[in-house]
Amino acid sequence: MRLSLRPHPVEHGKAVATIEVTVERPAVDRLRLTYAVRGKTDDLVLPAPRPPLRSHGLWETTCFEAFLRSRCETAYREFNFSPSGEWAATLLRYYRDLSPPDAALPANPEIQLEALGPDSFELRVDLRTDLPSGPCRLNLAAVIEERDGTKSYWALAHWHGKPDFHHRACFVLELPPAEQP
């Protein structure tokens, strides 16, 4: 399925015109996300390539995110994917509770950045994790930093006030269970 992220109504920049995300669940333990960004991409801060390691604070510059929870639980997972190839995975017991801070993953996410032309790029993520076996709720988001320091915040849905991708009301996408082979 292909979805459009919306810019935050108050805190937004000028360089990005659209962000669309393609979501696939090819197996019970896999999620594929493709974030397609269109706009004045030369005006964006894209972190330089680095080894694909777990890192913290990725959301302080251009970063793509996914928030995932079972339909009936308060606990949720946050995943951050940097254009650099770095990533973060956090398990939160409830709203913004960071203990324990890191979630285990069976393998590093595969993150690939590809320029599609002078005004667009894609960030493709192949994530293996212990996804809920049944339907789950998802919020997809992005933080985009422009060269002048302006940041824009994009998500499937925004809560009132400052950008807050963690708010329960932002988990608007129902992700069906994976097809069993």
C-alpha positions in Angstrom: 0.0 0.0 0.0 1.2 3.5 -0.8 0.4 6.4 1.6 1.1 10.1 1.8 2.7 11.7 4.8 1.3 15.1 5.8 3.5 18.0 7.0 2.9 19.4 10.5 0.5 22.3 10.0 2.7 24.7 12.0 6.3 23.5 11.9 7.1 22.8 8.3 9.8 23.8 5.8 9.8 24.8 2.1 12.1 22.3 0.4 9.9 19.1 0.4 6.8 18.9 -1.7 5.7 15.4 -0.9 6.7 12.3 1.0 5.0 9.0 0.2 5.6 5.7 1.9 5.0 2.2 0.4 4.4 -0.4 3.1 4.7 -4.1 2.6 4.6 -7.0 5.0 6.1 -9.9 3.1 6.4 -12.2 6.1 5.3 -12.4 9.8 8.6 -11.0 10.9 9.4 -8.5 8.1 8.3 -5.0 7.2 9.4 -3.2 4.0 9.1 0.5 3.9 10.0 2.8 1.0 10.0 6.5 1.7 9.8 8.6 -1.5 10.8 12.3 -1.1 10.1 14.9 -3.8 11.1 18.5 -3.7 14.3 20.6 -3.6 16.4 17.8 -2.4 19.7 19.8 -2.8 18.3 22.0 0.0 18.1 19.1 2.5 20.6 17.8 5.1 21.2 14.2 4.3 23.7 12.5 6.7 26.7 11.0 5.0 26.9 7.2 4.6 28.2 5.3 7.7 28.3 1.7 8.7 24.9 0.3 9.4 25.0 0.5 13.2 22.6 1.2 16.0 22.8 4.9 16.9 20.9 7.4 19.0 19.6 10.9 18.3 19.0 10.2 14.6 15.8 12.3 14.7 17.9 15.4 15.4 18.4 15.7 11.6 16.8 14.1 8.5 15.4 10.7 9.6 12.6 8.4 8.7 10.5 6.7 11.4 8.0 3.9 12.0 6.0 3.4 15.2 4.3 0.1 15.7 2.0 -1.4 18.3 -0.6 -4.2 18.7 -4.1 -3.0 18.5 -4.9 -3.6 22.2 -1.5 -2.8 23.9 0.0 0.4 25.3 3.5 -0.8 24.6 4.9 0.1 21.2 8.1 0.1 19.2 9.9 3.0 17.6 12.3 2.6 14.6 14.5 5.3 13.2 16.2 5.0 9.9 18.8 7.5 8.8 19.9 8.1 5.2 23.4 7.4 6.5 22.5 3.7 7.0 22.4 4.1 10.8 19.3 3.0 12.7 17.6 2.8 16.1 15.0 0.5 17.6 13.3 1.3 20.9 10.7 -0.6 22.9 8.4 1.8 24.9 6.2 0.2 27.6 3.8 3.2 27.3 3.7 6.8 26.0 7.4 7.9 25.7 8.6 5.5 28.5 12.2 4.7 27.4 12.9 1.8 29.7 14.5 -0.4 28.6 15.9 2.0 26.0 16.9 -0.4 23.2 14.9 -3.2 21.5 16.6 -6.3 20.2 16.4 -7.0 16.5 17.3 -10.4 14.8 19.4 -8.4 12.2 20.3 -4.9 11.3 17.7 -3.3 9.1 18.8 -3.0 5.5 18.7 0.7 4.6 19.3 1.9 1.0 19.3 5.5 -0.2 18.8 6.1 -3.9 18.7 9.3 -5.8 16.0 9.2 -8.5 16.8 12.5 -10.1 17.6 16.1 -9.2 14.4 16.5 -7.2 13.7 13.1 -5.6 15.1 10.2 -3.7 14.0 7.0 -2.0 15.0 5.5 1.3 14.2 1.8 1.3 14.1 -0.2 4.5 13.9 -3.9 5.0 13.2 -4.6 8.7 13.2 -7.9 10.5 11.6 -7.7 14.0 9.1 -9.5 16.2 6.0 -7.9 14.8 2.7 -8.8 16.4 1.3 -11.9 14.7 -2.1 -10.3 14.4 -3.2 -6.9 13.0 -1.3 -3.9 14.4 -1.4 -0.2 14.3 1.3 1.9 12.6 2.4 5.5 12.4 4.9 6.5 9.7 6.9 9.7 10.0 9.8 11.8 8.9 11.9 14.6 10.3 13.4 16.6 7.4 16.2 19.2 8.1 16.9 21.9 5.5 20.4 23.4 5.0 19.2 26.6 6.7 18.3 24.7 9.9 14.6 24.6 9.3 13.0 21.3 10.3 9.7 19.9 9.0 7.8 17.1 10.6 5.8 14.7 8.4 3.4 11.9 9.5 0.3 9.9 8.6 -1.5 11.9 11.3 -0.6 14.7 13.7 -1.8 15.4 17.2 -2.6 18.9 18.4 0.2 21.3 19.3 3.9 20.5 18.7 4.9 17.6 16.5 4.4 14.3 18.5 4.7 11.1 16.5 4.3 9.0 19.7 0.7 10.1 20.5 -1.7 7.1 20.4 -4.0 9.1 18.1 -1.3 9.1 15.4 -1.2 5.3 15.0 -3.8 5.5 12.2 -2.7 2.7 9.8 -4.0 -0.8 10.4 -1.4 -3.2 9.2 -3.0 -6.6 8.5 -1.4 -9.9 9.5 1.2 -11.2 7.0 0.0 -13.9 4.5 1.1 -17.3 5.7 3.0 -19.4 3.2 
